[in-house]
Structure formats: C-alpha cells, structure tokens
C-alpha cells in the first residue's frame, strides 16, 4: 500500500495557470517578447527562473541580462502574479480535491506538496488546505526543477517516505516525467495526447478518489 501522495499545485489543487499566463504575458510585453497560450504550455510545471529563461530564449535574448537583472524580471513577474491571485479562496479548490485530502488523512496517508511554485505555502493558506499537508517541498532547496525528479524526491523525504512508496499527481508533462524519474507512481490529470500513454490518467480532479488511487496502486503490483 502506498504511504504518501505528492501533489502538484497549479492545475491540481486549483487553477492558477491562467494567472501565471497573464503575468508572463504582461512581463513579455514590457520587454518586447510577446507570447501566446501555445508558448505558455512550455511553462507549465516549470520553475519561475527556468520559465524566464525559456521566455528569453524564445527571442534569442538570454545574453542581454546579467544575473541581477534576471532576478529583477523574475521578481516583477511574481509581483504581477501575487496581485492577480490575492482573491483566491477555498471556493476555488478544484472539485474532488478536498474530499480526497480528507480521505487520505482519515486513512493515515501522508500528503506533501511538490510544486515548482515558491508561492506554495501562500496558496495553501489562501485555499485553507494547510492542515491537510504534512510536508511542503521548497523549490529553493533543489538543484534542478521539473522534469528532473528533485522536487518529488524532496517532497517524499519531507514526510519520511521513500518516493517508491508514493503516488505523484500532476497535470503537466514536465511534472509527469519528474514523478516517473523519482520512482513514484504517476497519475495524470488531463489528456493522453498531452501527458503520454504510459501512466494512469483521469480527465478531471473529480475522478481522483481514494478508492481510485488504491485500485491503481494495486494494479501496479498485480502478478500477471
């Protein structure tokens, strides 16, 4: 039986992806690098600094900025984002998530946050989900962001569970790849065309029930 569940945040607990897009779009306009939603797909699940690098690479302008200016741009984007999300509340938690968290807690399963967002603690507070999380992986304390496994390995470590004993839940391909590399069992939320066909996928978070997680975990270890 699995001992822990590692949750991504954006697109799993709530929909902050739209605000990230708007914040990156606003920053892009200010520095003369327009972006659209198609380009924004590359940024999902990716850390702030790595997203900024992708934005600058798009216009072949990475070499124009020193480290201090890069940090200023990243901070500027985050300030836009924070202003946009300040009204998020418990009513914005995705369908099925609160029930799942209650079920996991009731069965003694540890829960940890594995988000690339440095605003994870803030968002958990706004959503009133703090009490359900036994650990939060700090993206500042890892060497590499998604699709490397570091954030999921840290999330598992923070709840004293091996990654191989955990289920990871993601909605972005970079996150799915990170879960797979960590040794945890991935469950995707979205479409096979976007996440691949080598994992279990549900169309919406409403399908993420405790019984569903248990059945997929048991399927993984069935002897053929």
RAFEN-V202419 format. One record per residue. N is the residue number from 1. OMEGA is omega as a letter, one per 20 degrees, with the letter a starting at -180 (* if undefined). Layout:
# RAFEN-V202419
n=N omega=OMEGA
n=N omega=OMEGA
This chain:
# RAFEN-V202419
n=1 omega=r
n=2 omega=a
n=3 omega=a
n=4 omega=r
n=5 omega=a
n=6 omega=a
n=7 omega=r
n=8 omega=a
n=9 omega=a
n=10 omega=r
n=11 omega=r
n=12 omega=r
n=13 omega=r
n=14 omega=a
n=15 omega=r
n=16 omega=a
n=17 omega=a
n=18 omega=r
n=19 omega=r
n=20 omega=a
n=21 omega=a
n=22 omega=a
n=23 omega=r
n=24 omega=r
n=25 omega=r
n=26 omega=r
n=27 omega=r
n=28 omega=r
n=29 omega=a
n=30 omega=a
n=31 omega=r
n=32 omega=r
n=33 omega=a
n=34 omega=r
n=35 omega=r
n=36 omega=a
n=37 omega=r
n=38 omega=r
n=39 omega=a
n=40 omega=r
n=41 omega=a
n=42 omega=a
n=43 omega=a
n=44 omega=r
n=45 omega=a
n=46 omega=a
n=47 omega=a
n=48 omega=a
n=49 omega=r
n=50 omega=r
n=51 omega=r
n=52 omega=r
n=53 omega=r
n=54 omega=r
n=55 omega=a
n=56 omega=r
n=57 omega=r
n=58 omega=a
n=59 omega=a
n=60 omega=a
n=61 omega=a
n=62 omega=a
n=63 omega=a
n=64 omega=a
n=65 omega=r
n=66 omega=a
n=67 omega=r
n=68 omega=a
n=69 omega=r
n=70 omega=r
n=71 omega=r
n=72 omega=a
n=73 omega=r
n=74 omega=r
n=75 omega=r
n=76 omega=r
n=77 omega=a
n=78 omega=r
n=79 omega=r
n=80 omega=a
n=81 omega=a
n=82 omega=r
n=83 omega=a
n=84 omega=a
n=85 omega=a
n=86 omega=a
n=87 omega=r
n=88 omega=a
n=89 omega=a
n=90 omega=r
n=91 omega=a
n=92 omega=r
n=93 omega=a
n=94 omega=r
n=95 omega=r
n=96 omega=a
n=97 omega=a
n=98 omega=r
n=99 omega=r
n=100 omega=a
n=101 omega=r
n=102 omega=r
n=103 omega=r
n=104 omega=r
n=105 omega=a
n=106 omega=a
n=107 omega=r
n=108 omega=r
n=109 omega=r
n=110 omega=a
n=111 omega=a
n=112 omega=r
n=113 omega=r
n=114 omega=a
n=115 omega=r
n=116 omega=a
n=117 omega=r
n=118 omega=a
n=119 omega=a
n=120 omega=r
n=121 omega=r
n=122 omega=a
n=123 omega=r
n=124 omega=r
n=125 omega=r
n=126 omega=a
n=127 omega=a
n=128 omega=a
n=129 omega=a
n=130 omega=a
n=131 omega=a
n=132 omega=a
n=133 omega=r
n=134 omega=a
n=135 omega=r
n=136 omega=r
n=137 omega=r
n=138 omega=a
n=139 omega=r
n=140 omega=a
n=141 omega=r
n=142 omega=a
n=143 omega=a
n=144 omega=r
n=145 omega=r
n=146 omega=j
n=147 omega=r
n=148 omega=a
n=149 omega=a
n=150 omega=a
n=151 omega=r
n=152 omega=r
n=153 omega=r
n=154 omega=r
n=155 omega=r
n=156 omega=r
n=157 omega=a
n=158 omega=r
n=159 omega=r
n=160 omega=r
n=161 omega=r
n=162 omega=a
n=163 omega=r
n=164 omega=r
n=165 omega=a
n=166 omega=r
n=167 omega=r
n=168 omega=a
n=169 omega=a
n=170 omega=r
n=171 omega=a
n=172 omega=a
n=173 omega=r
n=174 omega=r
n=175 omega=r
n=176 omega=r
n=177 omega=r
n=178 omega=r
n=179 omega=a
n=180 omega=a
n=181 omega=a
n=182 omega=a
n=183 omega=r
n=184 omega=r
n=185 omega=a
n=186 omega=r
n=187 omega=a
n=188 omega=r
n=189 omega=a
n=190 omega=a
n=191 omega=r
n=192 omega=a
n=193 omega=a
n=194 omega=a
n=195 omega=a
n=196 omega=a
n=197 omega=a
n=198 omega=r
n=199 omega=r
n=200 omega=a
n=201 omega=r
n=202 omega=a
n=203 omega=a
n=204 omega=a
n=205 omega=r
n=206 omega=a
n=207 omega=a
n=208 omega=r
n=209 omega=r
n=210 omega=a
n=211 omega=r
n=212 omega=r
n=213 omega=a
n=214 omega=a
n=215 omega=a
n=216 omega=r
n=217 omega=r
n=218 omega=r
n=219 omega=a
n=220 omega=a
n=221 omega=r
n=222 omega=r
n=223 omega=a
n=224 omega=*
